[in-house]
């Protein structure tokens, strides 16, 4: 059960500080589309924020 935003931290591996959705997909061994949906949800809950761009991809950073 996810009761607080901190509970969602388990979805971002500790090794990722600044990352793209492709990095997230590779580190969790999931489909890139699912990683994009995860990033959207995590960003809306302010657990990650936009850190800039890496090429054409959004670069995210942890907010916790």
The first five atom37 places (N, CA, C, CB, O) and aatype in JSON, in Angstrom:
{
  "aatype": [20, 20, 20, 20, 20, 20, 20, 20, 20, 20, 20, 20, 20, 20, 20, 20, 20, 20, 20, 20, 20, 20, 20, 20, 20, 20, 20, 20, 20, 20, 20, 20, 20, 20, 20, 20, 20, 20, 20, 20, 20, 20, 20, 20, 20, 20, 20, 20, 20, 20, 20, 20, 20, 20, 20, 20, 20, 20, 20, 20, 20, 20, 20, 20],
  "atom_mask": [
    [1, 1, 1, 1, 1],
    [1, 1, 1, 1, 1],
    [1, 1, 1, 1, 1],
    [1, 1, 1, 1, 1],
    [1, 1, 1, 1, 1],
    [1, 1, 1, 1, 1],
    [1, 1, 1, 1, 1],
    [1, 1, 1, 1, 1],
    [1, 1, 1, 1, 1],
    [1, 1, 1, 1, 1],
    [1, 1, 1, 1, 1],
    [1, 1, 1, 1, 1],
    [1, 1, 1, 1, 1],
    [1, 1, 1, 1, 1],
    [1, 1, 1, 1, 1],
    [1, 1, 1, 1, 1],
    [1, 1, 1, 1, 1],
    [1, 1, 1, 1, 1],
    [1, 1, 1, 1, 1],
    [1, 1, 1, 1, 1],
    [1, 1, 1, 1, 1],
    [1, 1, 1, 1, 1],
    [1, 1, 1, 1, 1],
    [1, 1, 1, 1, 1],
    [1, 1, 1, 1, 1],
    [1, 1, 1, 1, 1],
    [1, 1, 1, 1, 1],
    [1, 1, 1, 1, 1],
    [1, 1, 1, 1, 1],
    [1, 1, 1, 1, 1],
    [1, 1, 1, 1, 1],
    [1, 1, 1, 1, 1],
    [1, 1, 1, 1, 1],
    [1, 1, 1, 1, 1],
    [1, 1, 1, 1, 1],
    [1, 1, 1, 1, 1],
    [1, 1, 1, 1, 1],
    [1, 1, 1, 1, 1],
    [1, 1, 1, 1, 1],
    [1, 1, 1, 1, 1],
    [1, 1, 1, 1, 1],
    [1, 1, 1, 1, 1],
    [1, 1, 1, 1, 1],
    [1, 1, 1, 1, 1],
    [1, 1, 1, 1, 1],
    [1, 1, 1, 1, 1],
    [1, 1, 1, 1, 1],
    [1, 1, 1, 1, 1],
    [1, 1, 1, 1, 1],
    [1, 1, 1, 1, 1],
    [1, 1, 1, 1, 1],
    [1, 1, 1, 1, 1],
    [1, 1, 1, 1, 1],
    [1, 1, 1, 1, 1],
    [1, 1, 1, 1, 1],
    [1, 1, 1, 1, 1],
    [1, 1, 1, 1, 1],
    [1, 1, 1, 1, 1],
    [1, 1, 1, 1, 1],
    [1, 1, 1, 1, 1],
    [1, 1, 1, 1, 1],
    [1, 1, 1, 1, 1],
    [1, 1, 1, 1, 1],
    [1, 1, 1, 1, 1]
  ],
  "atom_positions": [
    [[0.85, -1.17, 0.0], [0.0, 0.0, 0.0], [0.9, 1.23, 0.0], [-0.97, 0.0, 1.23], [1.87, 1.32, 0.76]],
    [[0.57, 2.17, -0.85], [1.32, 3.42, -0.94], [0.54, 4.5, -0.21], [1.59, 3.83, -2.42], [-0.48, 4.99, -0.7]],
    [[1.04, 4.87, 0.97], [0.34, 5.85, 1.78], [0.98, 7.23, 1.71], [0.3, 5.39, 3.2], [0.3, 8.25, 1.84]],
    [[2.29, 7.28, 1.5], [3.0, 8.55, 1.43], [3.86, 8.56, 0.17], [3.87, 8.78, 2.71], [4.17, 7.5, -0.37]],
    [[4.24, 9.73, -0.29], [5.1, 9.8, -1.48], [6.42, 9.05, -1.32], [5.39, 11.24, -1.81], [6.97, 8.55, -2.3]],
    [[6.92, 8.96, -0.1], [8.19, 8.25, 0.15], [8.06, 6.77, -0.21], [8.62, 8.42, 1.63], [9.05, 6.14, -0.58]],
    [[6.87, 6.21, -0.09], [6.66, 4.81, -0.42], [6.94, 4.52, -1.9], [5.23, 4.4, -0.08], [7.23, 3.38, -2.27]],
    [[6.86, 5.54, -2.72], [7.07, 5.38, -4.16], [8.56, 5.33, -4.53], [6.4, 6.5, -4.92], [8.9, 5.05, -5.68]],
    [[9.44, 5.61, -3.57], [10.88, 5.61, -3.84], [11.4, 4.29, -4.37], [11.63, 5.96, -2.59], [12.4, 4.26, -5.08]],
    [[10.73, 3.2, -4.04], [11.21, 1.87, -4.45], [11.23, 1.72, -5.96], [10.33, 0.8, -3.85], [11.89, 0.8, -6.47]],
    [[10.55, 2.58, -6.69], [10.51, 2.48, -8.14], [11.72, 3.1, -8.82], [9.27, 3.11, -8.65], [11.9, 2.94, -10.03]],
    [[12.54, 3.81, -8.07], [13.73, 4.43, -8.65], [14.95, 3.82, -7.99], [13.71, 6.0, -8.47], [15.2, 4.05, -6.81]],
    [[15.73, 3.04, -8.75], [16.93, 2.41, -8.18], [17.89, 3.46, -7.62], [17.64, 1.56, -9.24], [18.0, 4.56, -8.17]],
    [[18.59, 3.13, -6.56], [19.53, 4.05, -5.91], [20.63, 4.51, -6.85], [20.14, 3.4, -4.7], [21.16, 5.61, -6.69]],
    [[20.99, 3.68, -7.82], [22.07, 4.02, -8.75], [21.7, 5.17, -9.68], [22.44, 2.79, -9.56], [22.59, 5.8, -10.26]],
    [[20.41, 5.44, -9.83], [19.98, 6.51, -10.73], [19.83, 7.82, -9.97], [18.65, 6.14, -11.42], [19.01, 7.92, -9.05]],
    [[20.59, 8.81, -10.35], [20.46, 10.15, -9.77], [19.81, 11.06, -10.81], [21.86, 10.72, -9.31], [18.73, 11.6, -10.58]],
    [[20.46, 11.23, -11.94], [19.89, 11.91, -13.09], [19.68, 10.86, -14.16], [20.81, 13.09, -13.61], [20.6, 10.11, -14.48]],
    [[18.48, 10.79, -14.73], [18.16, 9.68, -15.61], [17.09, 10.05, -16.62], [17.71, 8.47, -14.81], [16.31, 10.98, -16.42]],
    [[17.07, 9.3, -17.71], [16.01, 9.4, -18.7], [15.06, 8.22, -18.49], [16.59, 9.42, -20.17], [15.35, 7.32, -17.7]],
    [[13.95, 8.23, -19.19], [13.04, 7.09, -19.08], [13.69, 5.84, -19.65], [11.71, 7.39, -19.8], [13.39, 4.73, -19.22]],
    [[14.56, 6.0, -20.61], [15.29, 4.85, -21.16], [16.2, 4.24, -20.09], [16.12, 5.26, -22.41], [16.28, 3.02, -19.96]],
    [[16.89, 5.1, -19.34], [17.73, 4.62, -18.23], [16.89, 3.88, -17.19], [18.49, 5.8, -17.57], [17.3, 2.84, -16.68]],
    [[15.72, 4.43, -16.89], [14.82, 3.81, -15.92], [14.35, 2.45, -16.41], [13.61, 4.73, -15.65], [14.31, 1.49, -15.65]],
    [[13.98, 2.37, -17.68], [13.52, 1.11, -18.26], [14.62, 0.04, -18.21], [13.06, 1.32, -19.71], [14.35, -1.11, -17.85]],
    [[15.83, 0.43, -18.56], [16.94, -0.54, -18.55], [17.27, -1.0, -17.14], [18.18, 0.08, -19.19], [17.53, -2.19, -16.92]],
    [[17.27, -0.08, -16.18], [17.65, -0.47, -14.82], [16.6, -1.34, -14.15], [17.9, 0.77, -13.98], [16.93, -2.15, -13.29]],
    [[15.32, -1.18, -14.54], [14.25, -2.0, -13.96], [13.86, -3.18, -14.84], [13.04, -1.14, -13.71], [13.03, -4.0, -14.46]],
    [[14.47, -3.25, -16.03], [14.17, -4.31, -16.98], [12.68, -4.34, -17.34], [14.61, -5.66, -16.42], [12.02, -5.38, -17.26]],
    [[12.18, -3.16, -17.72], [10.77, -3.03, -18.1], [10.67, -2.38, -19.47], [9.99, -2.21, -17.06], [11.66, -1.89, -20.01]],
    [[9.49, -2.38, -20.02], [9.2, -1.77, -21.31], [9.38, -0.25, -21.21], [7.75, -2.12, -21.78], [8.96, 0.35, -20.21]],
    [[9.99, 0.39, -22.21], [10.17, 1.84, -22.17], [8.87, 2.63, -22.04], [10.89, 2.29, -23.42], [8.85, 3.69, -21.42]],
    [[7.79, 2.13, -22.6], [6.49, 2.82, -22.47], [6.04, 2.84, -21.01], [5.41, 2.13, -23.35], [5.48, 3.84, -20.54]],
    [[6.26, 1.75, -20.3], [5.91, 1.7, -18.88], [6.78, 2.67, -18.09], [6.06, 0.27, -18.34], [6.3, 3.33, -17.16]],
    [[8.05, 2.76, -18.43], [8.96, 3.7, -17.77], [8.5, 5.14, -17.98], [10.4, 3.52, -18.28], [8.62, 5.96, -17.08]],
    [[7.99, 5.45, -19.17], [7.47, 6.79, -19.44], [6.25, 7.09, -18.57], [7.1, 6.93, -20.93], [6.12, 8.2, -18.06]],
    [[5.38, 6.11, -18.41], [4.2, 6.29, -17.57], [4.6, 6.46, -16.11], [3.23, 5.09, -17.72], [4.03, 7.27, -15.39]],
    [[5.6, 5.69, -15.68], [6.09, 5.82, -14.31], [6.68, 7.21, -14.08], [7.14, 4.74, -14.02], [6.41, 7.83, -13.05]],
    [[7.47, 7.68, -15.02], [8.09, 9.0, -14.89], [7.02, 10.08, -14.82], [9.05, 9.26, -16.07], [7.15, 11.04, -14.06]],
    [[5.97, 9.94, -15.61], [4.87, 10.9, -15.59], [4.25, 10.95, -14.19], [3.8, 10.55, -16.65], [4.06, 12.03, -13.63]],
    [[3.93, 9.8, -13.64], [3.29, 9.72, -12.32], [4.23, 10.24, -11.22], [2.87, 8.27, -12.01], [3.8, 10.98, -10.33]],
    [[5.48, 9.85, -11.28], [6.45, 10.29, -10.28], [6.67, 11.8, -10.35], [7.77, 9.56, -10.46], [6.9, 12.45, -9.33]],
    [[6.61, 12.34, -11.56], [6.78, 13.79, -11.72], [5.56, 14.53, -11.19], [7.03, 14.14, -13.19], [5.71, 15.59, -10.57]],
    [[4.38, 14.01, -11.42], [3.15, 14.64, -10.94], [3.07, 14.64, -9.42], [1.93, 13.95, -11.52], [2.43, 15.51, -8.82]],
    [[3.71, 13.66, -8.78], [3.73, 13.6, -7.32], [4.95, 14.31, -6.74], [3.7, 12.15, -6.85], [5.19, 14.26, -5.53]],
    [[5.72, 14.97, -7.59], [6.91, 15.74, -7.2], [8.01, 14.89, -6.57], [6.52, 16.82, -6.24], [8.81, 15.4, -5.79]],
    [[8.05, 13.6, -6.89], [9.15, 12.76, -6.42], [10.36, 12.88, -7.34], [8.71, 11.3, -6.33], [11.49, 12.66, -6.92]],
    [[10.11, 13.22, -8.59], [11.2, 13.53, -9.53], [10.87, 14.86, -10.19], [11.38, 12.38, -10.6], [9.71, 15.27, -10.25]],
    [[11.88, 15.5, -10.67], [11.71, 16.77, -11.36], [12.52, 16.79, -12.62], [12.1, 17.93, -10.46], [13.43, 15.97, -12.81]],
    [[12.21, 17.71, -13.49], [12.92, 17.86, -14.75], [14.25, 18.54, -14.49], [12.07, 18.66, -15.77], [14.3, 19.63, -13.92]],
    [[15.34, 17.9, -14.92], [16.68, 18.44, -14.72], [17.26, 19.01, -15.99], [17.6, 17.36, -14.18], [18.33, 19.64, -15.96]],
    [[16.59, 18.82, -17.11], [17.08, 19.32, -18.39], [16.81, 18.3, -19.48], [18.57, 19.64, -18.32], [15.83, 17.57, -19.44]],
    [[17.71, 18.27, -20.45], [17.57, 17.37, -21.59], [18.86, 16.6, -21.8], [17.19, 18.16, -22.86], [19.95, 17.09, -21.49]],
    [[18.72, 15.41, -22.32], [19.85, 14.6, -22.75], [19.52, 14.23, -24.19], [20.09, 13.3, -21.82], [18.79, 13.27, -24.46]],
    [[20.06, 15.01, -25.11], [19.65, 14.86, -26.51], [18.22, 15.36, -26.62], [19.76, 13.37, -26.99], [17.93, 16.51, -26.28]],
    [[17.32, 14.5, -27.11], [15.91, 14.86, -27.21], [15.09, 14.36, -26.03], [15.34, 14.33, -28.49], [13.91, 14.66, -25.91]],
    [[15.72, 13.58, -25.16], [15.01, 12.98, -24.03], [15.04, 13.89, -22.8], [15.63, 11.61, -23.68], [16.02, 14.6, -22.56]],
    [[13.96, 13.86, -22.03], [13.93, 14.58, -20.76], [14.87, 13.91, -19.78], [12.5, 14.64, -20.19], [14.95, 12.68, -19.71]],
    [[15.58, 14.71, -19.02], [16.48, 14.22, -17.98], [15.83, 14.54, -16.64], [17.92, 14.85, -18.1], [15.51, 15.7, -16.36]],
    [[15.65, 13.52, -15.83], [14.97, 13.68, -14.54], [15.95, 13.57, -13.4], [13.86, 12.64, -14.38], [17.02, 12.98, -13.53]],
    [[15.58, 14.17, -12.27], [16.38, 14.06, -11.05], [15.45, 13.74, -9.9], [17.19, 15.38, -10.78], [14.25, 14.05, -9.93]],
    [[16.01, 13.12, -8.88], [15.23, 12.8, -7.67], [14.96, 14.07, -6.88], [15.97, 11.78, -6.79], [15.8, 14.96, -6.83]],
    [[13.8, 14.14, -6.27], [13.48, 15.26, -5.38], [13.46, 14.81, -3.92], [12.13, 15.88, -5.75], [12.95, 15.53, -3.06]],
    [[14.01, 13.64, -3.63], [14.02, 13.14, -2.25], [15.39, 12.64, -1.9], [12.98, 12.02, -2.06], [15.61, 12.17, -0.78]]
  ]
}
